C-alpha cells in the first residue's frame, strides 16, 4: 500500500513487483506518463494484482450513479461538469510542503485533485479523447519548512518557490461525443473537500457533492412535468452498492469506508 510522496512511487512499485507483492498505489500514480508505463509493465511482467487508490469509485452514491447510467435512466449523456475544490493553502504563510514542489509532487491541484474527477468521469462517462486547458499559480513563494528534532515548523526568514499549479481548468471531448469541463483548485475559499460532479443526459441528470457523500441527486425528464424536480436519494439502503455490508438504512458511512469498500 504505497502512500508516500509521489516521487517515490515508481521505485517502490518496481521493487514490490520484483518481489511478487500485490500493489495498491496512491494517486497520482507517477511523476509523468513514462514512469507510469514503466510501473505498469513491471506489474504486468510480475503478474501481480495492481490498482490505484481511486476510492471515490467506492462511494455508494457514486456507484449508484454508475448504476443509473447503466440502466439508461439519464439517457444519452450530453455533458459532465466536475470540480474538486479545496482551500487549505490560501494563507500565503502556509509552508512550502512537498505537495507544492514539482520535483516531489509532479504537479499541484491537477495531480492531487483533478486526478480524482478525471477518474470519476472515466468511471461514469467513458474515455476522454481531446483536452484544452490552463493552469495558474497564485502564490509564487512560501516559507520554507524546517525539519528539526522531528518537528515541522515555518521559517520566518527564508522562502522558496512554488513550482506547481494552484489551479487547473480544462475542457474535454469524450470518445462517445460527450463534452465536459473540469476544475481542480486549492484556492476555493469555504470549500474543504467539495468533490462535485453533475452529468446531464437526454432523459435526466445526476449530481453529487462529496461533502454530502451519502446523498445522490437525481432529476428525471420522464416524470410528469407538474412533479418534475431534483430528488435527493439517501444511498444507505441495502439495495444500494456496498451498503448491505454496513449499518441499517439511514445510518451514514464515512470517508474511511470507501477504502474498505
C-alpha positions as CSV (number, residue, x, y, z in Angstrom):
1,X,0.0,0.0,0.0
2,X,2.0,2.9,-1.3
3,X,1.1,6.2,0.3
4,X,4.5,8.1,0.0
5,X,5.1,11.4,-1.7
6,X,4.7,10.9,-5.4
7,X,8.3,10.9,-6.4
8,X,8.9,7.7,-4.5
9,X,6.1,5.7,-6.1
10,X,8.0,4.2,-9.1
11,X,10.9,2.7,-7.2
12,X,8.6,1.1,-4.6
13,X,6.2,-0.3,-7.2
14,X,9.0,-1.8,-9.2
15,X,10.7,-3.3,-6.1
16,X,7.3,-4.7,-4.9
17,X,6.6,-6.2,-8.3
18,X,10.0,-7.9,-8.5
19,X,9.2,-9.4,-5.1
20,X,5.9,-10.7,-6.3
21,X,3.9,-8.4,-3.9
22,X,0.5,-7.1,-4.9
23,X,0.3,-3.3,-5.3
24,X,-2.1,-0.6,-4.3
25,X,-0.7,2.8,-5.1
26,X,-1.9,6.3,-4.2
27,X,-2.7,8.8,-7.0
28,X,-1.3,10.4,-8.9
29,X,0.3,7.1,-10.0
30,X,3.6,8.6,-11.2
31,X,5.5,11.8,-11.9
32,X,4.8,11.5,-15.6
33,X,3.4,9.1,-18.2
34,X,6.8,7.5,-18.9
35,X,7.1,6.5,-15.3
36,X,3.5,5.2,-15.2
37,X,4.1,3.0,-18.2
38,X,7.3,1.5,-16.7
39,X,5.4,0.8,-13.5
40,X,2.5,-0.8,-15.3
41,X,4.9,-3.0,-17.3
42,X,6.7,-4.1,-14.2
43,X,3.4,-5.2,-12.6
44,X,2.2,-7.0,-15.7
45,X,5.5,-8.8,-16.1
46,X,5.4,-10.0,-12.4
47,X,1.7,-10.9,-12.8
48,X,0.8,-9.2,-9.5
49,X,-2.5,-7.6,-8.8
50,X,-2.3,-3.8,-9.1
51,X,-4.5,-0.8,-8.7
52,X,-4.6,2.9,-8.0
53,X,-6.4,4.1,-4.9
54,X,-9.3,5.9,-6.6
55,X,-11.5,5.3,-3.6
56,X,-14.3,7.7,-4.7
57,X,-15.5,5.0,-7.1
58,X,-16.4,3.1,-3.9
59,X,-18.8,5.8,-2.5
60,X,-22.2,4.1,-2.6
61,X,-23.9,7.2,-4.0
62,X,-21.4,7.4,-6.9
63,X,-21.6,3.6,-7.5
64,X,-25.4,4.2,-7.6
65,X,-24.8,7.0,-10.2
66,X,-23.0,4.4,-12.4
67,X,-25.9,2.0,-11.9
68,X,-28.5,4.6,-13.0
69,X,-26.4,5.5,-16.1
70,X,-26.0,1.8,-17.0
71,X,-29.8,1.4,-16.6
72,X,-30.3,4.2,-19.1
73,X,-32.1,6.4,-16.5
74,X,-30.5,9.6,-17.8
75,X,-30.3,8.5,-21.4
76,X,-27.6,9.7,-23.8
77,X,-25.0,11.7,-21.9
78,X,-24.6,15.2,-23.2
79,X,-22.1,16.8,-20.8
80,X,-20.4,16.4,-17.4
81,X,-19.1,19.2,-15.3
82,X,-16.7,18.3,-12.5
83,X,-14.9,20.4,-9.9
84,X,-12.8,19.4,-7.0
85,X,-12.5,22.4,-4.7
86,X,-10.4,22.9,-1.6
87,X,-9.0,25.9,0.3
88,X,-6.2,24.6,2.6
89,X,-3.3,26.6,1.1
90,X,-4.9,30.0,0.7
91,X,-2.8,31.5,3.5
92,X,0.4,33.0,2.0
93,X,2.3,31.9,5.1
94,X,1.4,28.3,4.7
95,X,4.8,26.5,4.3
96,X,6.3,25.1,1.2
97,X,5.3,21.4,1.8
98,X,6.2,18.7,-0.7
99,X,2.9,18.9,-2.4
100,X,4.0,22.4,-3.7
101,X,7.3,21.2,-5.1
102,X,7.3,19.8,-8.7
103,X,10.3,17.5,-8.1
104,X,8.4,15.7,-5.4
105,X,4.8,16.1,-6.2
106,X,5.0,16.2,-10.0
107,X,2.1,18.6,-10.2
108,X,-0.2,20.5,-7.8
109,X,-4.0,20.6,-7.9
110,X,-4.0,18.8,-11.2
111,X,-2.5,15.5,-9.9
112,X,-3.9,15.9,-6.4
113,X,-7.5,16.8,-7.3
114,X,-8.2,16.6,-11.0
115,X,-6.8,13.0,-10.9
116,X,-9.9,12.0,-8.9
117,X,-12.5,13.8,-11.1
118,X,-10.9,12.5,-14.3
119,X,-11.1,9.0,-12.9
120,X,-14.8,9.5,-12.0
121,X,-15.5,10.9,-15.4
122,X,-14.0,7.7,-17.0
123,X,-15.9,5.5,-14.5
124,X,-19.2,7.2,-15.2
125,X,-19.0,8.5,-18.8
126,X,-16.1,6.9,-20.7
127,X,-12.7,7.7,-22.2
128,X,-11.5,11.3,-22.9
129,X,-10.4,11.9,-26.5
130,X,-9.2,15.6,-26.5
131,X,-8.5,18.3,-24.0
132,X,-7.5,22.0,-23.8
133,X,-6.8,23.9,-20.6
134,X,-5.0,26.3,-18.4
135,X,-3.1,26.4,-15.1
136,X,-2.3,29.1,-12.6
137,X,-0.1,29.6,-9.6
138,X,-1.5,32.3,-7.3
139,X,1.2,32.4,-4.6
140,X,4.7,32.2,-6.1
141,X,6.8,31.9,-2.9
142,X,6.2,30.4,0.5
143,X,8.1,30.0,3.8
144,X,10.4,27.0,3.8
145,X,9.6,24.0,6.0
146,X,12.2,23.4,8.7
147,X,12.9,19.8,9.8
148,X,14.3,19.9,13.3
149,X,14.1,17.1,16.0
150,X,11.3,15.6,14.1
151,X,9.2,18.7,14.2
152,X,7.9,20.7,11.3
153,X,7.7,24.5,11.6
154,X,7.7,27.6,9.5
155,X,10.8,29.6,8.7
156,X,10.1,33.4,9.1
157,X,13.1,34.5,7.0
158,X,13.6,32.1,4.1
159,X,11.2,31.5,1.3
160,X,11.2,29.0,-1.6
161,X,9.5,29.0,-5.0
162,X,6.2,27.2,-5.5
163,X,6.8,25.1,-8.6
164,X,3.4,23.5,-9.2
165,X,-0.1,24.7,-10.2
166,X,-2.5,26.1,-7.6
167,X,-5.5,25.6,-10.0
168,X,-6.0,23.8,-13.3
169,X,-9.1,24.1,-15.5
170,X,-9.7,22.2,-18.8
171,X,-12.3,21.3,-21.3
172,X,-12.7,17.8,-22.7
173,X,-14.3,15.9,-25.5
174,X,-15.1,12.2,-24.9
175,X,-14.9,9.4,-27.4
176,X,-18.7,8.9,-27.2
177,X,-19.5,12.5,-28.0
178,X,-20.0,13.9,-24.5
179,X,-18.3,17.2,-23.6
180,X,-17.1,18.2,-20.2
181,X,-15.5,20.8,-18.0
182,X,-13.1,20.1,-15.2
183,X,-11.6,22.3,-12.4
184,X,-9.2,21.5,-9.6
185,X,-8.1,24.2,-7.2
186,X,-6.9,24.5,-3.6
187,X,-7.9,28.2,-3.6
188,X,-11.7,28.0,-3.4
189,X,-12.5,29.6,-0.1
190,X,-15.1,27.8,2.0
191,X,-14.7,24.5,0.2
192,X,-13.0,21.9,2.4
193,X,-13.3,18.9,0.1
194,X,-16.0,19.6,-2.4
195,X,-15.5,16.8,-5.0
196,X,-18.6,17.5,-7.1
197,X,-19.9,16.3,-10.4
198,X,-23.1,16.9,-12.5
199,X,-24.0,14.8,-15.5
200,X,-26.7,15.8,-17.9
201,X,-28.4,13.4,-20.3
202,X,-31.3,13.2,-22.7
203,X,-33.6,11.7,-20.0
204,X,-32.3,13.3,-16.9
205,X,-29.4,14.4,-14.7
206,X,-27.4,13.2,-11.7
207,X,-25.4,15.3,-9.3
208,X,-23.0,14.6,-6.4
209,X,-21.0,16.5,-3.8
210,X,-18.7,14.6,-1.5
211,X,-19.3,16.9,1.4
212,X,-22.7,15.2,1.4
213,X,-21.2,11.8,0.5
214,X,-24.3,9.7,1.4
215,X,-26.6,11.6,-1.0
216,X,-27.1,11.4,-4.8
217,X,-29.3,14.0,-6.5
218,X,-31.4,12.7,-9.5
219,X,-33.6,14.5,-11.9
220,X,-35.9,12.7,-14.4
221,X,-37.4,14.2,-17.5
222,X,-39.7,11.2,-17.7
223,X,-41.8,12.3,-14.8
224,X,-44.9,14.3,-15.5
225,X,-44.0,18.0,-15.8
226,X,-46.0,19.1,-12.8
227,X,-44.0,17.0,-10.4
228,X,-40.6,17.2,-12.1
229,X,-37.7,18.3,-9.9
230,X,-34.5,17.2,-8.3
231,X,-34.8,14.4,-5.8
232,X,-32.2,13.6,-3.1
233,X,-31.6,9.8,-2.7
234,X,-30.1,8.8,0.6
235,X,-27.9,5.9,-0.6
236,X,-27.9,3.9,2.6
237,X,-30.4,1.1,1.8
238,X,-29.2,-2.5,1.5
239,X,-30.1,-2.4,-2.2
240,X,-27.5,0.4,-2.8
241,X,-24.0,-0.6,-3.8
242,X,-21.8,-1.8,-0.8
243,X,-24.4,-0.8,1.8
244,X,-25.6,-4.4,2.6
245,X,-22.2,-4.8,4.4
246,X,-22.8,-1.8,6.8
247,X,-25.5,-0.4,9.0
248,X,-29.3,-0.2,8.9
249,X,-30.8,2.3,6.5
250,X,-30.2,5.9,7.4
251,X,-27.0,5.1,9.3
252,X,-24.4,7.0,7.4
253,X,-20.9,5.8,6.4
254,X,-17.8,8.0,6.1
255,X,-14.6,8.5,4.1
256,X,-12.8,5.6,5.7
257,X,-15.5,3.2,4.5
258,X,-14.7,3.9,0.9
259,X,-11.3,2.3,1.3
260,X,-12.9,-0.8,2.9
261,X,-15.4,-1.0,0.1
